[in-house]
Amino acid sequence: VSIMGSEILDCGDPKCHQKIKAAILTDPCILLAMAEERRPKQCTVVLPTESMKAMAESIGVGQLQEESCVALSEEVSYRIKEIAQDALKFMHHGKRRKLTTNDIDNALKLKNVEPLYGFQSQEFIPFRFASGGGRELHFYEEKEVDLSDIINTPLPRVPLDVSLKAHWLSIEGVQPSIPENPPPAPKEQQKVESTEPLKVVKPGQEEDGTVQGKGQGATAADGKGKEKGLIRLKPRSTHELSVEQQLYYKEITEACVGSCEAKRAEALQSIATDPGLYQMLPRFSTFISEGVRVNVVQNNLALLIYLMRMVKALMDNPTLYLEKYLHELIPAVVTCIVSKQLCLRPDVDNHWALRDFAARLMAQSCKTFSTTTNNIQSRITKTFTKSWLDEKTQWTTRYGCIAGLAELGADVIKTLILPRLTVEGARIKAVMEGPVVSNIDKIGADHVQSLLLKHCASVIAKIRPQPDNVEQYRIDYGYLGPMLCSHVMKARTQAALQAQQVNRTTLTITQPRPTLTVSQSGLSGSAGPRTPSIIKVPSSLTLMSPRPGTPSQPSPPATKYIVMATSAGPASTQQVITLSSSQSASPVTSTVPSATSTLQPLVKLESGSGPGLTGSRPMQKYIVVSLPSSASSSLENKSSVLPTSISSTPIEAGMKLDRSESPGASTQSPH
Amino acid sequence: MAAVQGGLVDAVEKKDIKTEPSEDSGGNNNANDGRLLSPPPGSSASAPGGNKPPAGAPEDQQTLLAVLQFLRKNNLAESVEILRREAGLPEDALDLKAGDSAGAGSGGAGGTVDLEGEDASSLLSRVTVSSSAAAQAPTKVTPSEDQPDVNVVLSAYSQQGDPALYGVYYSGLKRFIESVLDCHRAELSQVFYPLFVHMYLELVYNNHENEAKVFFEKFSGDQECYYEDDLRVLSSLTKKEHMRGNETLLDFRTSKFVLRISRDSYQLLKRHLQERQNNQIWNIIQEHLYIDIFDGMPRSKSQIDAMSGSLAGEAKREANKAKVYYGLLKEPEIELPLDDEDEEAENEEGKPKKKKPKKDSMGSKSKKQDPNAPSQTRIPLPELKDSDKLDKIMYMKEATKRIRLGPDNLPSICFYSFLNAYQGLTAVDFTDDSSLIAGGFADSTVRVWSVTPKKLRKVKSAADLNLIDKESDDVLERIMDEKTASESKILYGHSGPVYGISFSPDRNYLLTCSEDGTIRLWSLQTFTCLVGYKGHNYPVWDTQFSPHGYYFISGGHDRVARLWATDHYQPLRMFSGHLADITSTRFHPNSNYVVTGSSDRTIRLWDVLTGNCVRIFTGHKGPIHALAFSPNGKFLASGATDGRVLLWDIGHGLMIGELKGHTDTIYSLKFSRDGEILASGSMDNTVRLWDATKAFDDLETDDFTAATGHIHLQDNSQELLLGTYMSKSTPVIHLHFTRRNLLLAAGAYNP
């Protein structure tokens, strides 16, 4: 092949030319790269001549002259641009914003060029980028695939079929606030409203924002009204509730404090997920704070628990901007943690659970809302420490303070609680071994003791070197030392044990059990081709609680449930769901390839034997494996919508254990 | 079937699609982009309209000869034979011609050119009017230029000027235009873009690559932003070789860029150019530009901007002069068995008992024929069947219960989301009675859903049908196979993404068009494919049934819109004239007209009877993806990738409104049943409602400067916008008003 120069284009060996061109055209990377190109000055974009050389070499044409390279690269760049432009047409008609490889195939077909086979991937372009030594390279990673692997791996489940779902986008001009519609006021807007309430709005200028953003209710008449007033203080709508909203508010609040547990669960679910609640937020907040105020005086434990669950639901709702109402919510929560008396019969009622729960709520809000300006965490810490240090503080309050501090994390335990173990131990000893003062004190001291042991053991296990000497512990921690020592040892052995295997109690819940509902949500998460199932485990079903009987109190040590979704035989992945951890409250899920796991199930949820995916009873096994708490402190505190990484695997993507008291109860219902 | 059709269709297509030299060289296309190529005689013979085959006219015969010659040149002997036979030409006609041309040049192009040259000038004299200066016939292509194919077209660029001076010329003109009076400046600025394009192309054609690049870089920034897309194409074109086969380039070349300039401004320009002896520019203006001169006030910048943006400039005023019968056809008389309930309802509203509830809002107060309506038999329409009559009665009953919409009474919107569609939903349609939804998908499937409790059932197999009692009253019920009842059915058959979909008005058929170049007709009784209509060899972007059934229109990448009847496998009409892909097609409510929107950013209205283009609307700055007629047939709304909705008055051929607000491509437009509200759905995930009554009223109070056609658009989009409804990451690709004025929207959820 020696014909060189620009004639190559016209009269040169057409075969060679064609070949090179074909080689280039069959490199979809270039095509896509060019298609992405959106710079206005496109006339300068030309493929580098080195590429031409490289490609010529790859098909056996050596020593291509510089001149022909230039000619070729210009020609090829032009052709590629042409194809990219045609491909855009297909994208437009496909009603998409993303150009796909199919579009390019179709564009090639238009030009009577054979499409590029094997690049059908919908979601990603299978090219890797590498750079080094001043060279940048895109390459197509072609792995060697063992056919037997493919044959032997169980088939992935068929993707869900296309389906149709109807909802009201607007009812007589007003967009209803339902999960299928976007939130009427995005969080940012709520924030703007709360931070800049006195913004001057000029007529005309706001038109777009209000009409588009939230004021679907604003009819034309309304719009005109706005134009007349030069300065508006705050949108009226934040203070007025429509009749429907008032009705909803009434229903929800009644259900939340009513006697029907099922209704309450529903109401809380609604609070946690509905996107249109922001207008009612001030009312909810007042309801809670007033409710706590009254019920603390009346020692109505049940109502206090319900109110705290409302707080939790509000915090779980991703569309609400709660910052504005913290001044009402935080005092209410703190009250439930440290109040001297929360119930009528402190010796019998389990008010400790409420304190624990509220303490976790407090920790969560500290994590979410604490900023350098409001300093929530440090203020809360100070409050707790102060009353803890007070000699006269009762055992109940003392318990609350310690719980509140302990929930704030290992660091707080280390700096604030551990140094005081000796003093506290002495106090407990005085009650436990001294003359019997009152039964209530004794119970209190007992609870404080177990609380301290529970929280401190894991921290000490981490910071103290290995040999656990009872005497040493006694010296260091006084009265609590020996008990601590045994707890720490237990913690260590458990951690070690867990690294390999877990214990093997199994609990089988069959599908028909009414408390476990598996529902198909409408739309799948990000990229996964599968609709996530939502497993709702209402609070009446206690999955794993060391202290059964108190549904509103999840067990404090982080327990991991590994949920293995098994469909019709093939086990494909497992999801590790941390249900209730001391650091974070939301279930965090991660995927573990099942092949590598040798875990044995602790809890097994097996669904019935309905065949296939039909209806809401998928043939699916959920095997829940419990792991003892591991040292994961970086658990995310976001909503429990599963990470997208899962969805890259072809199996069940979104699954969620949802306990009404476990945070993160937001359903994944994107529509 | 394909074999039967092959010859003729091939011939016809080559003629229409490829902008063949045999035509272009004659300047035929140049002069008359408004004029329509007459429908091919073969297909017009089968047209139900019964219009005469135009073969009698001498000029058509010449065109035919040219086609024949071209075919012969390409060794398509069979096609030649068929076409000749169809046209009734003597066998020696062609030979004679061929003999002539063989003498003149190689291959016969020369002979045709001569012939066609005359033809073109006669045509020109017909088309061109007021301008004396610009009306000079275009320079004929010299017969000696015997390069085949595109080279003939391009050869006009072969004139040599000093390449270095192009920039000087251009900036000289720029300086001049900037220095003229303000009132003329805007008008004369229109010259910049076409001039720029043609100068650049000349440079490229003459191999002055570097000069071309410099020229482009220097002046491309001055061009209006809405030409950006074309400039991008242009910028990639840097070599003479590229010009071959580049469609956009051919468009520039084969169609004259139309400018509308007032006489004063034009004189100014002419004087300047003649004083300066600036022949280079003057030649380009003479050759590639068509200047439509009008008397009167020069237009303002905003007026010009409203109308410009298309690939080939504005429409000539003459193009929009033809009379359009936009009125509605009289509804057939149907004895309406009104029960008491309905009577009451009607009386309450104080309406007289009428057979035409639709016409209430359109001014035709009595039963007599609307003066603007075409005659009832202008095109033959299918007879109403009993089932159609029943449906009409249902329609009227529903219509009495219709909600009257207005700014204070907005419609409710029900959104149908397609879940798990993985970005694959490409087209949606609802039946008129809103009982079925069909979706076309990128994976070539078509799916039909029933949205009422009534499930979809197939007709029983032939063997089973024999068993049923044909005399029984419920025979229609009995023929259905209960076992096949389901909420949705999938139709397999296409081999590419399905881009257009349309139900027949009687709900018995479904029409789909696809990337594979076919249009398919499906039976909704058996859920099988009945016909595959082949003709577009390239992707078909849109198709729609006529509101009266039987006919349908399709348009695609081949730039030709075709009118079909369901019982003919060849098109009845081919509408050619667009300079780029036809992206959307719609039937006029009276079935006598079709409208097509294109990537060349123009909208054309075609007469179904004659096949002529009767309106050209320019003003969009991007490909047009949505079109909708108002229910009274008077107005047209169009939406494009530029996110704007434009409103047009069909009778006057004028743009009457611009609705701004969308931020992305508009894929769907629909008027409410009474025409009071216009709904638009877009890629930006919103449905917007516009006050159509107000938009049209405002205009009618305006004094119509219909003579010049220069309207002044008010910027009142914000007043007309009645509501914006955001969906959750679901682009809105179809909208439909139910018979009671509930708005249905559809789109695929894209997480």
Interface residues (C-beta under 8 A of the other chain):
Chain A: L9 D10 P40 K41 Q42 C43 E74 E75 S77 Y78 K81 E82 Q85 K89 F90 H92 H93 G94 K95 R96 R97 K98 T100 N102 N106 L110 Q122 P159 L160 D161 V162 S163 L164 K165 A166 H167 W168 L169 S170 I171 E172 G173 Q175 E180 N181 P182 G204 E207 D208 V211 Q212 Q216 T219 A220 A221 G522 L523 S524 G525 S526 A527 P529 T531 P670 H671
Chain B: K213 F216 E217 E228 R232 V233 S235 S236 L237 T238 K239 E241 H242 N246 P407 D408 N409 L410 P411 S412 I413 C414 F415 Y416 S417 F418 L419 N420 A421 Y422 Q423 L425 T426 I437 G439 F441 A442 R447 W449 V451 S488 G496 P497 Y499 E515 Y538 P539 W541 H557 D581 T583 S599 P623 H625 T641 T665 Y667 M683 T686 V687 L689 D691 Q718 L721 L722 G723 T724 Y725 M726 S727 K728 S729 T730 P731 I733 L743 A745 A748 Y749 P751
